Structures are given as structure tokens and as C-alpha cells.
């Protein structure tokens, strides 16, 4: 499974055109210049500080809509490496047959978040 061998793909990413761009960007300087800081309250961001800047860069690099970029980010390891994120998440849980392994992805998490936001929005309109 890709999520289990994720780090094995990293050297190939570094040799790609996008990987070379990634290596040439002074990420630390950009984070400092934009004065980005981690929030201590609320939900933890899916993206690191560097990943947030990388996502903005990737949006312009790909010239696609936000929705299309998220779709591509979900299935493109190079984009995930570029944005400093691993979207494949392995979850272990118990089932009636014993321990169960389930792989979730960003689309699943995003769908769950969008559903929660839609419910909150609907409640606020009712008031």
C-alpha cells in the first residue's frame, strides 16, 4: 500500500521538475517573511506552515480551481510531498472480527468537514 511505503517515493519526487522547484524555494525565509504562526486554539491544521505556502504556490502552478486542486492533491504524491502532507491515513479499530485496518484519505476527511459546516450553516439560518 502506498501509505505504508510513502517515504520510498520521496527520492523520485526530488528528481522531478516539481521536486527541483521545491528544493529551490527558501521555505523557512518565506514562513518568516509572511510571519506565519501555528494556532494554539481550535482544530489543528492539515497543513504545516510551509505546506500552506506550498499549497498557494501549487494553486498557481497548476492553474486549476480549488476543487480540482484538492482532487489532484488527494491522488498525486508529488503534490503531497510538495505541500508537506501525507493524505493517506491508516486507522486501526476494533470490529466483531478483531482488529480492523482502514485507510482514510483527504477526500473522506474533507467530506466529513464540509458536512459538519453545512449542518452548522443550516442551523444558523434557522435562527
N, C-alpha and C positions, 0 to 999 in steps of 0.2 A: 504494500500500500504506500502511496506517495507520502502521506503524513508521517509514516514511520521512518522513511528514508529521505526526508525533506532536505537535510543538510548535504546529501550526496549530490544534489542538483546545483548547489551554490557555485562550485568552480566553473561549471558550464555557463551560468549566468554571468559571472565576471568576465568571461571571454566574449560575450555577446555585445552588440552595439550599445544596448541599454545598460549593460554592466559596465562598459567603459565610461559612459556618461556618468553613471552612479559613482564610480571611483574618482572622477574628476571634480565632483561638486564638493565644496568645503562645507559639509553639513553642520559641523559644530559652529562655524562662523555664522551661518545663516540662522541657526536657532538663537544664537546670541544677538544678532542684529535685529531680529524680529521680537526679541525679548519674550520668547515663549516660555511658559512655565506650566508644570503639571498642576492640575486642580487637586485639591485635597478633599473636597466635598463632592458628593454626588457619585454617579456611576463612573467607573474607570473607563477611559477612552480606549477604543480598539487600536488606535494608532499612537505610536510614540511621538515625541516632538519632531524628530527627524522624519518620521512617517507622514506626519501631517503636511510638512513642506513637500515631501516627495509626491504625495497624492495630488497636490496642486500642480506640481511640475508635470506629472503624468497626465493630468487632465488636458493640459495644453499640448503636450507631446502627441497624444492620441487623437486630439480634435474630435472627441465623441461626447455625447450627452452624459450627464451624471449617471443616469440609469444604465446606459451601455457600459460606462467605465466600471461600475460596480459588478455588472455581469462578467466583464472581461477580467477584472481583478479576482473574482471568485475562481476562475478556471485557469489563470495564467501565472505560473510560478515565478516567471521573470518579474512580472508586475508586483507580486507579493514580496519578493526579495527587495525590489526597488523601494517599496513602501515600508520595509522593515516589519513585516507582519506574516504570520503563518495562519491562514484561514482554515486549515483543516484542524479540527479539534476532536480528539478521541475522548469519549466519555465512557467510564465504566460504571455499571449499575447492576442491581440485582433483579433477576426475573424469576419466574417459577421454575426455570430450568437451571438456575445457578447464576454465575456472573455473566453479564452481557456487555459486549463492547459495541458502541455505536459511534459512528463518525458524523459529526455535525459540520456544517460549513457556514460561511458568512451569510449566504442567502437565507439559511434557516434562522440564524440569529436576527438578521435584518427583518425578515418577515414577522418574527415574533415582536420585535420592537415597533414596527410600523403598525401592527395590530393593536398593541398597547396604546400607542399615540392616537390612533383613530378612535379607540374607546374613550380616552380622556377628552378628545376634541368633541365627540358626540355629547358627552356629559356636560361639558362647559356650554354648549349651545342650548341645551335643555334648560339651563338656569336662567 
